[in-house]
Amino acid sequence: LKKPLLWLEALTRYGARWSAAPDFAYELCVRRLAESSEVNIDLGRVVQLACGAGERCRPHQLERFVEAFTSRGLRSDVWVPNYGLAEHVVGTCGCARGVILSQQRPN
């Protein structure tokens, strides 16, 4: 959160083609870009960005992100839908129905 542009610099450095973040991360990047003069960001390899993780995505914010980073190679058609599945992961870590958990100590 302190240096959101590090995320985009990592995408550049490692040639990432896909990434995801909540809406506020895209907003922070737009703000920090306006404050920064020297950043090494080239998003030309990125083919998909997802916004979500359980937070609503604001279309105007995603448009601002594209406008801010188009000159750094970002295409306007990178957005894909995304939804955080943390609740479902918790549900898959349970026991079979009818099993009662006990607090037995291992021998």
VENVEN-V189708 format. One record per residue. N is the residue number from 1. RES is the residue in one letter. SS is DSSP state (@ for helix, = for strand, . for the rest). PSI is psi in degrees with one decimal (999 if undefined). Layout:
# VENVEN-V189708
{{N & RES & SS & PSI} {N & RES & SS & PSI}}
This chain:
# VENVEN-V189708
{{1 & L & . & -30.2} {2 & K & . & -34.8} {3 & K & . & 73.1} {4 & P & . & -24.2} {5 & L & @ & -17.0} {6 & L & @ & -33.6} {7 & W & @ & -48.3} {8 & L & @ & -33.2} {9 & E & @ & -35.6} {10 & A & @ & -40.0} {11 & L & @ & -40.8} {12 & T & @ & -51.8} {13 & R & @ & -42.1} {14 & Y & @ & 2.7} {15 & G & . & 33.2} {16 & A & . & 143.3} {17 & R & . & -14.7} {18 & W & = & 141.4} {19 & S & = & 165.0} {20 & A & = & 152.6} {21 & A & = & 157.7} {22 & P & . & 162.8} {23 & D & @ & -41.9} {24 & F & @ & -26.4} {25 & A & @ & -39.7} {26 & Y & @ & -39.0} {27 & E & @ & -45.4} {28 & L & @ & -39.8} {29 & C & @ & -41.4} {30 & V & @ & -43.9} {31 & R & @ & -46.0} {32 & R & @ & -34.6} {33 & L & @ & -39.2} {34 & A & @ & -28.3} {35 & E & @ & -16.2} {36 & S & . & 139.2} {37 & S & . & -32.1} {38 & E & . & 100.6} {39 & V & . & 141.9} {40 & N & . & 86.9} {41 & I & . & 124.5} {42 & D & . & 106.8} {43 & L & . & 21.4} {44 & G & . & -22.8} {45 & R & . & -16.0} {46 & V & . & 124.7} {47 & V & . & -17.1} {48 & Q & = & 131.8} {49 & L & = & 137.3} {50 & A & = & 144.4} {51 & C & = & 132.6} {52 & G & . & -118.2} {53 & A & . & 39.4} {54 & G & . & -0.9} {55 & E & . & 143.4} {56 & R & . & 145.8} {57 & C & . & 130.5} {58 & R & . & 114.2} {59 & P & @ & -38.9} {60 & H & @ & -33.1} {61 & Q & @ & -40.5} {62 & L & @ & -36.1} {63 & E & @ & -39.4} {64 & R & @ & -38.3} {65 & F & @ & -46.0} {66 & V & @ & -46.0} {67 & E & @ & -41.6} {68 & A & @ & -30.8} {69 & F & @ & 5.7} {70 & T & @ & -39.8} {71 & S & @ & -10.3} {72 & R & @ & 24.4} {73 & G & . & -3.8} {74 & L & . & 131.0} {75 & R & . & 154.4} {76 & S & . & -11.9} {77 & D & . & 27.8} {78 & V & . & -14.7} {79 & W & = & 134.1} {80 & V & = & 149.1} {81 & P & = & 151.4} {82 & N & . & 146.7} {83 & Y & . & 131.5} {84 & G & . & 136.6} {85 & L & . & 25.1} {86 & A & @ & -40.0} {87 & E & @ & -36.0} {88 & H & @ & -33.4} {89 & V & @ & -41.3} {90 & V & @ & -41.0} {91 & G & @ & -24.9} {92 & T & @ & -5.5} {93 & C & . & 18.3} {94 & G & . & -170.8} {95 & C & . & 172.9} {96 & A & . & 152.8} {97 & R & . & 138.7} {98 & G & . & -8.7} {99 & V & . & 129.0} {100 & I & . & 126.8} {101 & L & . & 142.6} {102 & S & . & 166.6} {103 & Q & . & 58.5} {104 & Q & . & 139.7} {105 & R & . & 140.4} {106 & P & . & 149.4} {107 & N & . & 999}}
